[in-house]
Amino acid sequence: MVQAEAVDLSAVQENVVAAIEAERDDLIALSRFIHAHPEIAMQETASSAACAAFLERRGFAVERNVAGLPTAFRASVAGSGERPTIAYLAEYDALPGLGHGCGHNLIAIAGIGAGIGLRAALNSVPGTVTVFGTPAEEAIGGKAIMSDAGIFDGIDAAMGAHPGTVEAVCPTVEGSGQALACQAVRIEFVGRPAHAAADPYNGINGLNALIETFNGINALRQHICSDARIHGIITHGGEAPNVVPSFAAGDFLIRAQTMAYMNELVEKVRRVAEGAAAMTGSEVRYLLPERATFDMITNHTLARRIKTHLDALGLAMPEAVPEEGSGSTDWGNVSYVVPSVETGFPILDRVCTWHSPEVVEAADSAMGYENTITVAKALALAGLDLLTDAALLRRVKGEFAETRAARGG
Ligand SMILES: [Zn+2]
């Protein structure tokens, strides 16, 4: 086995950067193809196939249909020693009716480019590089399903990048890079129909139970942490005003800063619904139709290393500040299994609304591609650091274990 200490690190770094530079045009062409053929969650057949084939042609061993997801893949190259294993995550799903309004075509080549770059180091240093194709970020959360299936077990660190506006940051400080844990809940009440005027006393009103559930949740709000969120809609409220609604249903999302607290709230809302059922005499069905999205445990030690390389490569970004999570991402599920960083990077020189036509345009712009290639290089160089600097990898893993334990994971 090659001793990492014996190699000339700066020469290896040069090889890594040169490998990505050599693929610049092809990476951009791949991204353009994905952008020009937007495919929504779980329908990313052409995008996923193009990404997997791109890596396969460059010597990666590709496994498709990972975790039972037809558009997920795993592409690996092992060096002289199998560990550590560094993973890069590539997304490629688009938004319904909009196209690549979240720039996932750039996320794809950031991960693939980084994987190709780090692969160039494997002649000199031991380790494995794996690129995962992770579908359906905008819908069911491919990473959550892959994570549950154990696909990320044994990975030492996972990295990726998400485009943003001029305000995008690399989450280097504690409290930055957060995302909320999120659980979808469906609540159904089954009552008994009756004529709403002639014999309402024979009816059991499912809609009343659902309304009391909303009231109960409103009362609960006073007693939950201010950063938690519970929001819902009525999807079924009855058939006709002269019939006592025998069936009512609502969809809710319950979000919190940690998965542990989110789970507590899911149980509290369950008791509210059970109380509403008891009040009205209806029967309640409390359903969790999708797996939960976990909060994001960003590894700041690793993020700082990525930022060092971004700075050296000349991609300037504002400094990260502690900021409460507001959205949710399936990266969170990965971050409970593997030390993880999803860095932001700018593809616009201004602020704009996300998931918009402006972003569709920026995701296929010279600035977008230029910065994505730079980010791929920084992610590859940070991966190289993890392969060659055992103390850094220990610190990354130490922070991971500590933070996960503190969040009750
Ligand atoms: Zn996105």
Boltz pocket constraint, residues with backbone or C-beta under 6 A from the ligand:
constraints:
  - pocket:
      binder: B
      contacts: [[A, 102], [A, 103], [A, 104], [A, 137], [A, 162]]
      max_distance: 6.0
